[in-house]
Amino acid sequence: MKENIKRLIIGFMIAGLIMFSFVFYDGDNKEEIRSSFLEFSQMADRGEIDSAEVAVIDNSKVVVTWESNKDSSKKYIFEDNVNLINDSINQVAKNNNISLTTTSNSSVNAFDIINIVLIGGVFVFFLFMIFNKNSGGAGGAMQFGKSKAKLSNAEAVNKTTFKDVAGIDEVKEELQEIIEFLKKPERFTKFGAKIPRGVLLSGSPGTGKTLVARAVAGEANVPFYSISGSEFVELYVGVGASRVRDLFDRAKKTSPCIVFIDEIDAVGRQRGAGVGGGNDEREQTLNQLLVEMDGFEANEAVIVMAATNRPDVLDGALLRPGRFDRQIFISPPDVKGREEILKIHSHNKPLADDVDLSIIAKRTPGFNGADLANLINEAALLAVRKNEAKVSMQSVEQAIEREIAGPEKKSKVMNDKERKLVAFHETGHAVTSYYLESTDPVHKISIIPRGLAGGYTISLPDEDKNYITKKDMLDSVCVLLGGRISEELELKDISTGASNDLERASSIIRHMITVYGMTEELGALTYGHKSGEVFLGRDFVKEKNYSEEIAAKIDNTSKRYMDMCYEKTKSILMAHRDKLTKVAEKLMEQEVLSREEFEALME
């Protein structure tokens, strides 16, 4: 009742201000000058008046207003007896070609009626906005503090379950206990056991964090509240905290249920690093979230799940036991997991007999669930474009290349000199890789431009690698340098095409020295910039943890390793120049070489 009275008072205040502004606002800001008939006549004789307005009031008084065509900032007005309307004013206007507009207060002014209707309409609109709780999606004008969380019906026909999730069996096992608690909480409360109040899902984008949360709700057959972390925070201070309270009030009424907060780092970042001395809107929202998560009773059966790509920036109080008790990292799938994911995403697509999902899984190392879903969809689109009866292996291969290197640009015309340069550059990569032990086999070579690249060489591992050795890293640097050295040997010149190769090679060497401690000169130490603060992004607050002497040593060691790899690659290509030339000429002839064709030429 009190809330309604407050709304009514606020509504009348807003409407009153609007009506006041309508009634008393004068859009004409001209200086008003009290004048006389004599001045009107004199200005008319001088030709300074083009038009005038004559208003008759109660058939007894006349008000004349006009402006000077030489000074539009002033407005002249005088009042006199109504008899002047028939003689003096009309005569002066006639003699000087002045346009007269005559009005009377006995006539209805249409403009006044429109103004009254508009004022009344605005008044009614604001009252409607204040008392209508269903307007605007999340409540009326006074409903800013209501949560925007979407409630998914657990009884929906097409609900998500663990059958829709593949490649993360260990994650499923971790979450099975929570599902059992949501189904039968009394089994746990009988023994005094406390189920984890919060589960934080972390991992790189596309690994299926949101999908896992939905699957848990589907398996447990409970209501599922989903909201993004950014939806809590508004411009107005206190709104976010109010939305948090409203969300948990709703969840408690429908328990057991799951509250899922996606991208929680938008609201859960470390406190004390924002604007306002730790008292800004985001931090107040986080404080309320901490209170709500820590205030559950044992029998409320509300599980909070959250997802983030940046668990390192979250506030420590959010991660402590009692709030997010379990932190589950979802990594990109291995080859077996990729095959299972491909089966899920391709079950409703007609695949040709030559499509082997196990081969596709081996050819997509590093792909996550979102990448694989997009891959299958791209293959289906290509099949439609080519009028195939079913999705062929060739369409899938083209989709993989599109994902890795971008779309083909067959319309981009290269002259013979450029074709030769690109062919020898890509062949340099491939031949170098062929004669090194630790490199992945060459899968395909092409001089057809894709994305920003003029050509590309794709090397794919026969099996997934979990660790990389120093030899692996140095061999990969040699492969990256192969294109540049091939240009130098065959064309007696170098081009800008190796810029990205050099950048990647330099990064590998510096990481080998400063991050992994793989050099004798600098020992088993890490050298870099570390900061525990999260303020305007970590990269802005860095503290150099090594001296200028060490910095010079890092530079010298980096150059030594780069020179060593350069000489090694150059010796390989000079020793096999006949193979380099043969493969490059074949590549210029066909534009594309498969693994089988390349290895046949090398053997």
N, C-alpha and C positions, 0 to 999 in steps of 0.2 A: 504494500500500500504506500509506504513512504517513498519507494522507488518511483511509483507512478506519479506521485505528487511532484517529486523532483523533476521528472520528465515534463510534466505539464507546465511547471514554472519556467523551465528552460525553453520549452517550445513557445510560450507566450512572449518571453523576452526576445527570442530570435525573430519571431514574426513581427513584434512591435517595432524592433529596429528597422526591419525591412520596410514596413509601412511608413515609418517616420522618414526614411530616406526617400521613398517614392513621393510622399506628399510635399516635403519641404525642399527637395532637391530642385535647384534651378539650373537647368543646363545652360542658360544664357548668362555669361559672366561679364556682360557689358556694363559700363558705368551708367547709372540712371541719373539724368539731369532734369530737374523740374524747370519747365519752360512756360511760354505763353503763346497766345495766338499771334502777337506781333512778331516774335522771333520765328514762328512757323512761316509767316507770310514773307519775311525778309529772306530766309533761307530758300524758300521756294522761288522767289524772284531771282536769286543768284544761281539757280539750277542745281542746288545741293540736295534736293529731295526727289527721289524716284517713286516712292510709294509711302503710304501711311495707313494706319489702322484706326478706325473710329468705332468706339464701343459705346452704345447707348445704355445707360443704367436707369431702370425704373421710369423710363420715358421722361426724365426730368434733368438728367445730367449726362454729359458727353465727355469721354476720355479719348484723347488723340495721342497716338505714339508714332514715332518715326525715327529714322536713322539718317545720318548724313552720308552721302556717297563719297565724301572726302575723308571721313574719319569714322570707320566702322566700329571703333571701340566704345562709342557712346550711344546711348539711347535716350531720346527726348520724349517728354510726356507733359501734357497739361490737361486740366479739367475746366469745363465751362458750362454755360446754359445750353440746353438741348436745341434751342432755336438756331444756334449757329450752324447746325447741320444742314439747314436748308438754304442758307445764304452764303455767309463768309467762307466757310471751309470748302464748300462745293465750288464756289467761284474761284478761289485761289487754286484749287486742284485743277479746275478746267483750264485756267489761263496758263498754267505751267506744266500741263500734261502729266500730272501726278496721279498714279493709280491708287484709288481709295478702296479699302475693304471695310465694310460696315457689319458689325455684329450687335446682337441684342441679348440681354440676359434672360429674355423670355423664351428664346429658342434653345433646343437641346444641343449640347456640344458632344458630338460623337467621340471625340478624343478623350473627354473626361470619362465617358462610359467605359471606354477601353482600359483606361488607367485603373478604374475601380475594379473591373473584372480581373485584370492582371494581379492587382494587389491581393484580392480575395483568393485567387488561384494559388499564389505563392504561399499565402497563409495556410490554406488547406493542405498544400503539398508538404510543408514542413511538419504540420501536425501528423500527417499520414506517415512520414518517414520516422518520426519519433516513436509512434505507437505500433507501427507494423514490424513485428519481430521476424518476419519471413522475407523482408526485402533485402536485396543486395547479396544474396547467397549465404552470407554468414551472419545475418541478423540485420536489424534496422540501423538507423544512423547512430543509435546509442549502443550498438552491439559490437563495438570494436574488441571488447574483451572476450568474446566468444571464440572458442577453438575452431580452427578450420580443418580439423582432422576429418578424413573421409572414412566412413564405416563400411567395410565390405561385408556383405551377408555371407555367413559361413555355410548357409544352406544352398548357395548358388550351384547350379548344375555343373558349370565348367570351373570348379574350384581347383586351385593349384595344390598338388601333393608332391611327395618325394619321387613319384614316378616321373615328374617333369624336371627333376634335377639329376644331373649325372656328373661323374668325374670327381666328386668330392665325398667319397664314402666315409672318411674319417669325420668330416663335419656333421654328417647325418647321425653318426653314433654319438657325438657330443650333445646333439640336440634331442636325442630320443628320450632322455630323462625328463626334459622339460615338457615334452609332449605327453608323457605318462602322467606328470603332475597336473597338467591342465585337464586331462581326461578324468582322473580320479585323485583329486588333491587329498582326500581323506586318508589314503594309503600312506602318505608322507606325514601328515599332521598327527596321525595316531602315534607315530614313533618320535614325535617332536622334531622331525627333520625339517629343515628350511631349504626350500628350493631357491636357486639363484634368482635374485630379483631383477637382474639385468644381464643381457647378453650383448656384447659389442662385436659386430662383424666387421672386420677390416680386410683390406686387400686392394689390389689395383683395380681401376675401373673396368667393368665388363666381366668380372669373375662370378657374378650371380648373387651378390649380397641381398638385394631386394627380393630376388626369386626365392632364396632360401627362407627368408622371413615369411613370405606368403605360404610357402610349402609347410612350414611349421604350423601356421594357423589352419591350413587345410587339413593336415593330419590330425590336429587336435580337435577340429570341428568347433572352433570358438570364434567369437567376433574379432575382427582385425581392424584396429584404428591405424591409419597411415597418414603421416604428415611430414613435410620437409622442415628441416631445422630453420630455414630462412623464413618460413611462414609464421613463426612465433614473433619475430622482431618487426616492429613498426617504428614510424617516426616519433610517435607519442610515447613518452616514458611511462612505464607501468602496464602498457597494453600486453606485452609479451608475457609478463608474469601472470597477468589475469588469464591469458589464453592457456597457460600451463595448468593453472588451477582448474579451469573449466574442463580441459581435456581429461585430467585424472578423476575429476568428479564424475564425468560421463563413464569413464572406464570402470570405476568401482561399482557403478550401478548395473553394469552388464557383465561383471566378472563371473567365471574366469574368462579372460580375454588377453589379447596381445596389443600393446601399444608400440608401433614401429615408427621411429624417427629417422628419416633418411638424411644423409649429409649432416650429421649432428655437429660436425666441426663448425658449422655456420653459427651455432649458438653456444657450443661447449668449449670454445677456445680458452686458453689459460687466462685467468683474471689478472687485473692489475696492469694490463698492457694496452688498455683502450683509452679513448678520449674521455675526460671527465674525472680523472683520479680514481678509477675503479668504480664509478657510480653511473656508468652509462646504461642505456636501455638493454644492451645485449647481456651485460653482467648481471643486471637485476633479473633478467629472464633465466639465466643460468642458476642463480641463487635459488630461485623458486623451484627449478627442476631438481636441484639437489635436495631441497626440503621434501618435495613430493616423493622422490624415490626412496628416501630414508624413512618416510613416515608410514610405510605400508604395515598393516597388521599381517600376522602369519596366515590368516584365513581369507585374505582378500583375493588371492589368486590372480593378480595382475602382473604380467611379465612384460618388462620393457626390453625391446630389441632396438638396436640402433646400428647404423652403417656409416662408415667413413673411409675415405682414402688416406686420411692424414691422422692416424692415432697419436702421432708424436706431438701434435699441437694441442691436444685435449688437456683440460684442467686435471690436475692430480686428484682432486676431491671427487671427480666424476668417475675415476677408474678404481677407486678403493673398494675393498670387499664391503658388501652391503648395498652397493649401487650396481655398478657393472662388475659382478663377481666373475663372470667368464668372458674372456676375450678370445675370440676364434678368428684365426687368420685363414682366409680363403685364397689359396695360391692358384696360378694358372694351371690348367689340367695337364697331366702327362699324356703320352701317346695313347694309352688305354682309355683314359678319361675323354680325350678328344674324340675317339671313335664312338664312345657312348653318347656324347653330346651330338655328334653328327647324326646318329640314329634317331634321336629325339626330333631334331629339326628337319629331318628328311622323310619322316614317316608319312606325311601327307602330300609328298611330291613324287611324281612318277619318275623313277630312275631307270636309266637304260641298263642292260645286262653287263656292260663293260665298266660300270661304276663300282669301284671297290673302296669302301669307306676306310678300311684299314690302311690302304695306300695313301688316301687323302690325309688321314691322321698323321702319318709319318712325314708328309710333305708340308705340314703346318705347325712346325715347332714354334712355341711362344704365343700361339693364338689362344685367346680366352674364349669363354662361352659366347660373348656378344660378337666377337670376330667370326666364329664358326657359324653362328646363326645368319650373319650378314653374308658370309661366303655362300651358303646354300641358297639364300635368296637371290644373290647376284647370278649364280649359275642358272637358276630357274628363269630369271629375266633374260639372260643371254639365249637360253633355249627357245624362249618365245620369239625373241628377235630373229633367230635363225630358222624359225618354223620347224623345229624338231618335234618328233612325236613324243619323245621322252628326253629328260635331262641326260645328256651324254657326258662321258668322262672328259671329253675335249672342252665342253662348256665349264666343267668344274675346274679344269686346269687353267683356263683363261680367267676364271673368277679369282683363283689363288694369285695369279700374277697381277691382277687388277688390285687386289688387297695389298700386295707387297710393294708394287712399283707405281700404281696408278693406271689410269686408262690409256690405251694405245692412241698414238697420234699419227695415224697413217697418212693423213693429209699434209703433214709437215714434210716439205721437200728439202732434201739435203743434196748439195752438189757432190761430185765425185771425190773432191778433196776432203770434205767433211765426212763422207761415208768411210773413206779409207782411215781417217784419223780415229773415228769411233770404233771401227772394226779392230784395229790394232790395239786400241786402248782396252777394249773388253777382252780381247784374246790374251793380252798381257796378264790380266787378272786370272783368267782360266788356266793358262799354262803354268803360271807360278803356283797356283793351288794344286795342280796335278802332281808336281814334283816335290811337294812338302808333305811330311808325314801326318801332322796334327790338324790339317784342314779338312773341311767337309767336302764331299764330292760335288763336282759341278753338275747342276741339274739342267740348266738351260742358259744359252747365250743368245742375245738378240741385239740388233742395231736399229730396231724399230723404236722410236722415241716413246717413252711413257712418263706421264707426269712432267717433272722438271728434268728428267734424265734423257740424254740423247741416245743411250743404250743401257743395257744392264746385263749382269751376270748373276745368276741365282745359284747359290750353293746350299744344299740341304743336308743335315746330318742323317745318318742311318739310324741313330738312336738318340734319345734325349740325353743332355749333359747336365749334371747338377753342379759340377765344379769345373773351373778353368785353370789350367796350369800356366806357369811362366812360358813354357815352350809354345803352348797354344796361343798365348797372347802375342808373342814375337812372330809366330808364323802368320797370324792374322794381319799383323802390320806389313809383313812382306807381301801378302796378297793385295793389300790396299795400294802398296807402292808399285805393283806390277804394271798397272795401266800407264802411269807416268813414265816409267822406265822404258816400256815398249814404244811409246811415242818418241822418246829420245833416241832409241836405237834405230828405228826404222825410218822415221821422218826427219831426223836430225833437228828436231824442234820440240817444244813442249807447249801445251795449251792450258786454258783455264778449266778444262773438263775434270782435272784431278783435284780441284779445290776441296770438295767434300771428302775425298779419300784422304787427303793430307790432314784435314781437321780430325777425322776419326782416328787416324793413325797416331797423331799427337796426343789425343785424349787417352788412348789405350796405354801409351808409354808413360804418361804422367800418372795415371791411376796405378800402374804397376809399381811406380816408384813411391808415390806419396800416400796411397791408400792401402796397398797390399804389402808393402815392405819387402819387395822381391829383389832388391839390389844390394850388392856387397858394399858399395860406396856409402850408402845412407843407412844400411842396416834394417833391422826388423822394427821400424818405427813408422807411425803414420804422421804425415805432415799436411796440415790443412787448416781450415777455418772452422772452429767449433764455437757454438753459442747455445746456452740454455734458455735464452730469452726468446719470446715470441712477440715481437713488436714490429709492426709494419712489415712483416715477413722476416724470416730468419736471415735472409741474405743481406739485410741492411745493418744488422748488428753482428759484426764479426770481429774476432780477436785473432790476430796473426800469432801462431804458436811456434814460430821458428825465426831464426835470425836472418839477416841479409846474407851472411856467409853461407848458410844452408840453402837459401834461395838460389844463390849463384851455383851451388853444387848441384841442385836439382836441375837447373838449366843445362849445365855441362853434361850431367849424366843422361838427360833426355836426348841431347844432341848426339852423344856417343852411341846410344842404342839405335837412334834413327839412322845414323850413318852406317852402323853395322848391318841393319836390316836392308838398307839401300844397296850396299855392296853385295850382300848375299843374293838379293833378288836379281840384281844386274848380272851376276855370274850365272844364275840359273837360265835366264833368258838368252844370254850370249851363247851358252853351251847348247841350247836347243832352238836356235834361230830358224832352222829349217821347219820345225814343227810350228813355231810362231807364225811364220809366213804362210804355211799350208792352211792352218786353221783360219787365219785372217782372210785369205783369199776365198775360202769356202763360205765364210760368213758374209762376205760382200756379195757373193753369188746368191745365197739362199736367204739372207737376212736373219734367219733363226737356226740355231743348232741345238738338238736335244742332247741329253747325256750320252745316249748310245752313239750318236753320230760323232760327238766330240771325242769320246774314248776310242772309237774306231780310227779316227784320224791320228790320235796320239800313239796308238799301238802300231 
